[in-house]
Amino acid sequence: MADQMFGGSFGPFLNKVKPYLAMVSLQFGYAGMYIVTMMCFKRGMSHWILVVYRHAFATLAVAPFAIVLERKIRPKMTLRVFIKILALGFLEPVIDQNLYYVGLKSTTATYASAFVNLLPAVTFILAVIFRIEKVNLKKKSSMAKVIGTAITVAGAMVMTLYKGPMFNLVPHSRGGSHTAAAAATPENWVAGTIELISCIVGWSGFFIVQSMTLKEYPAELSLAAWVCVMGVVEGGIVALIMERDWNAWKIGFDSRLLAAAYSGIVCSGIAYYVQSIVNKVKGPVFVTAFSPLSMVITSVLAAIILAESVHLGSCIGAIIIVMGLYSVVWGKSKEGKGNETGKDQELPVVDIKERSTIVDDISDDVTTVKSKVPAEKKASILQEL
C-alpha cells in the first residue's frame, strides 16, 4: 500500500521534472563536446569535415530507431515539411556548428561557451516575433521571462567585456602555457566574436523552425534522423567546397574519431530527439533557457583538462546568468500553472436572453408533461406520499 501511495504521488512529480532533467543532462553533454572538439582541433582536424562525420555518426545512431519505432505513427512527407527539414539541416549543422567551431578556434572553449548564454535571449525575441511565445507584461510570468532574458544578456555581456584578474581552479594549470586566450590575437577575438554571434542566430532560428515543423510532422525520432541526414548532405557539399585536400578526410583511432562519434551521437542524434520532445511540450524558449549551464560546466572542465585559467569576469557573469536562468524558468513554470488553472476555472458564459428562453422552454415542457399525466395516476401518487 505504501509503495502504491508513493508511486502515485511520485509519478506526476516525475513527469513534471522530466523536461528539466533532460535539458540539464544535455548541458553536460554539450560541455563534454566543447572539450573534446577543442582537443580535436589541436590535432589539425577541419571543422567542415568534423560536421559531416558528426552527422554521419548521428544518422547511424538515430535512423534505425526512427525506422522501427515510428513506422506506424510517422506522418506522410510533404513538400512543405521537406523544405522545413532542409532549412533545419542548413541552420543547425551547417551554419551554427561551422561558425561555432570557427569561433572556438579563434578564442577559447570557455569564451565560446559563454556566448551560448545569448541563445535564450535571441530565441525569446524570435519566438515573440513569430508569435510562438506570448508576452503580457501585466502578468508576473511574462515579466519574469522578460527580466530573466535581460539578466541573461547582461551576464553574457559581463563575461564578454570584463575580464578581470585570472586565477586557476586547479593547481596543475599553473605550469601550462597559461591559456589559449593569451595566444589569441585581438583580431582573432573580434572575428571570433562575430562568428559566435552569427552562430547563435542560426541556432535560435533552428529551434523556431523546429517548433513549427513539429506541428506538421509530430514524429520526433524521424525528424531528428532527417536533420542528421541533411547535415551529412548539406554539410558535405559545403565541406567539399571549403576543403580541397582529400587527405584532410582521413581520421584514425584518436581524438578526431572520438570527437566525431561523441558529438554526433550525444550532441546531434540524442540532442535533436530530446530537444524535439521538450520543444513540443514546453516551447523553444524553455529548451534554450538551460544553455547557460553549459558555460559553467565547460569552464570547470576546461580548467581541469585544457589548463585554461578563469577570469573573474567569467565568474561574476556566471552568477548573473544563473539568476536570469532561474527567472526565465520560474516564469515558464508559473505560466504553465496559470494556463491549467485558467482552463479548470473557466465557466461557460450564457446570455441572459438565451437563459430566459431556455427557462421558459423548460417550464412549458414541464407544464405539458403535467397535463398529460392521468388523474388516476396523480391520485395514486398522492396516496403513496
Salt bridges, closest charged atoms under 4 A:
GLU133 OE2 - LYS145 NZ 2.54
GLU133 OE2 - LYS332 NZ 3.01
GLU216 OE2 - ARG80 NE 2.87
GLU216 OE2 - LYS84 NZ 2.48
GLU220 OE2 - LYS280 NZ 3.29
ASP254 OD2 - ARG43 NH2 3.59
ASP254 OD2 - ARG256 NH2 2.82
GLU335 OE2 - LYS145 NZ 2.90
GLU335 OE1 - LYS332 NZ 3.53
